Amino acid sequence: MTPDELKARRKALGMTQAQLAQRLRTTVTTISRWENAGREPRHPEMLEMALASLEHSALVDGAIIVYVWDCRAAVARQVDGTGGGFSYQRAANWEELEDDAIQAIQQAGGAVNISGHYRCPAELAKRARWG
């Protein structure tokens, strides 16, 4: 994970460096160094797992999200998957909403060239149609 990807994921979670540091039980200085390429995480795989867990926690209960894949953006909702897991169902009109989804990602500090999940603004979620 690059420093920019870490920063984008933190911002997508709506967290400050201090809040992320608290959740990861580290210091703001450490988070800042990771995000500014001053130091790489000692255990990047553990950081990835922790971020994935935080992202999942932010998205539970059928939440509507904006997500990025293959340089595209879509509004989607979490649905129950097989074996107790979950998956995402894109809105039927996701292509119509894509420009606004990209704006939401950029406002959260993300970019469409970095895969991730972002909170969906309420006004955008209201426009999503589910088929």
PEJO-V540890 format. One record per residue. N is the residue number from 1. RES is the residue in one letter. BURIAL is 1 if it has 16 or more other C-alpha atoms within 10 Angstrom, else 0. D_CENTER is the distance of its C-alpha to the mean C-alpha in Angstrom with 1 decimal. Layout:
n={N | N}
res={RES | RES}
burial={BURIAL | BURIAL}
d_center={D_CENTER | D_CENTER}
This chain:
n={1 | 2 | 3 | 4 | 5 | 6 | 7 | 8 | 9 | 10 | 11 | 12 | 13 | 14 | 15 | 16 | 17 | 18 | 19 | 20 | 21 | 22 | 23 | 24 | 25 | 26 | 27 | 28 | 29 | 30 | 31 | 32 | 33 | 34 | 35 | 36 | 37 | 38 | 39 | 40 | 41 | 42 | 43 | 44 | 45 | 46 | 47 | 48 | 49 | 50 | 51 | 52 | 53 | 54 | 55 | 56 | 57 | 58 | 59 | 60 | 61 | 62 | 63 | 64 | 65 | 66 | 67 | 68 | 69 | 70 | 71 | 72 | 73 | 74 | 75 | 76 | 77 | 78 | 79 | 80 | 81 | 82 | 83 | 84 | 85 | 86 | 87 | 88 | 89 | 90 | 91 | 92 | 93 | 94 | 95 | 96 | 97 | 98 | 99 | 100 | 101 | 102 | 103 | 104 | 105 | 106 | 107 | 108 | 109 | 110 | 111 | 112 | 113 | 114 | 115 | 116 | 117 | 118 | 119 | 120 | 121 | 122 | 123 | 124 | 125 | 126 | 127 | 128 | 129 | 130 | 131}
res={M | T | P | D | E | L | K | A | R | R | K | A | L | G | M | T | Q | A | Q | L | A | Q | R | L | R | T | T | V | T | T | I | S | R | W | E | N | A | G | R | E | P | R | H | P | E | M | L | E | M | A | L | A | S | L | E | H | S | A | L | V | D | G | A | I | I | V | Y | V | W | D | C | R | A | A | V | A | R | Q | V | D | G | T | G | G | G | F | S | Y | Q | R | A | A | N | W | E | E | L | E | D | D | A | I | Q | A | I | Q | Q | A | G | G | A | V | N | I | S | G | H | Y | R | C | P | A | E | L | A | K | R | A | R | W | G}
burial={0 | 0 | 1 | 1 | 1 | 1 | 1 | 1 | 1 | 1 | 1 | 1 | 1 | 1 | 0 | 0 | 1 | 0 | 0 | 1 | 1 | 0 | 0 | 0 | 0 | 0 | 1 | 1 | 0 | 1 | 1 | 1 | 0 | 1 | 1 | 0 | 0 | 0 | 0 | 1 | 0 | 0 | 0 | 0 | 0 | 0 | 0 | 0 | 0 | 0 | 1 | 0 | 0 | 1 | 1 | 0 | 0 | 1 | 1 | 0 | 0 | 0 | 0 | 1 | 1 | 1 | 1 | 1 | 0 | 0 | 0 | 1 | 1 | 1 | 1 | 1 | 1 | 1 | 1 | 0 | 0 | 0 | 0 | 0 | 0 | 0 | 0 | 1 | 1 | 1 | 1 | 0 | 0 | 1 | 0 | 0 | 1 | 1 | 0 | 1 | 1 | 1 | 0 | 1 | 1 | 1 | 0 | 1 | 1 | 1 | 1 | 1 | 0 | 1 | 1 | 1 | 1 | 1 | 1 | 1 | 1 | 0 | 0 | 1 | 1 | 0 | 0 | 1 | 0 | 0 | 0}
d_center={13.7 | 14.8 | 14.9 | 13.0 | 10.1 | 10.2 | 10.6 | 7.8 | 5.3 | 7.8 | 8.1 | 4.8 | 6.1 | 9.2 | 11.1 | 14.1 | 15.3 | 17.8 | 15.6 | 13.6 | 17.0 | 18.4 | 15.9 | 16.6 | 20.2 | 20.7 | 21.7 | 20.2 | 22.4 | 20.8 | 17.2 | 18.8 | 20.7 | 17.8 | 15.9 | 19.3 | 20.5 | 23.3 | 22.7 | 20.7 | 19.5 | 22.5 | 20.5 | 17.5 | 17.2 | 17.1 | 14.4 | 12.2 | 13.3 | 12.7 | 9.1 | 8.7 | 10.9 | 9.2 | 6.0 | 8.9 | 10.9 | 8.8 | 9.1 | 12.7 | 15.8 | 15.1 | 12.5 | 11.8 | 8.5 | 8.0 | 7.0 | 8.6 | 11.4 | 14.7 | 14.2 | 14.0 | 11.8 | 12.3 | 12.3 | 12.4 | 13.2 | 13.2 | 16.8 | 18.9 | 19.5 | 22.6 | 23.5 | 21.4 | 18.0 | 15.8 | 14.6 | 13.3 | 15.9 | 15.5 | 17.4 | 20.9 | 20.7 | 17.3 | 19.3 | 20.9 | 17.7 | 16.1 | 17.3 | 16.0 | 12.5 | 12.7 | 14.0 | 11.2 | 8.7 | 11.6 | 12.3 | 9.0 | 10.1 | 8.3 | 10.6 | 11.4 | 12.8 | 9.8 | 8.1 | 4.4 | 2.9 | 3.9 | 7.1 | 10.0 | 13.0 | 16.0 | 18.2 | 16.1 | 15.7 | 19.5 | 20.2 | 18.6 | 21.4 | 21.3 | 23.9}
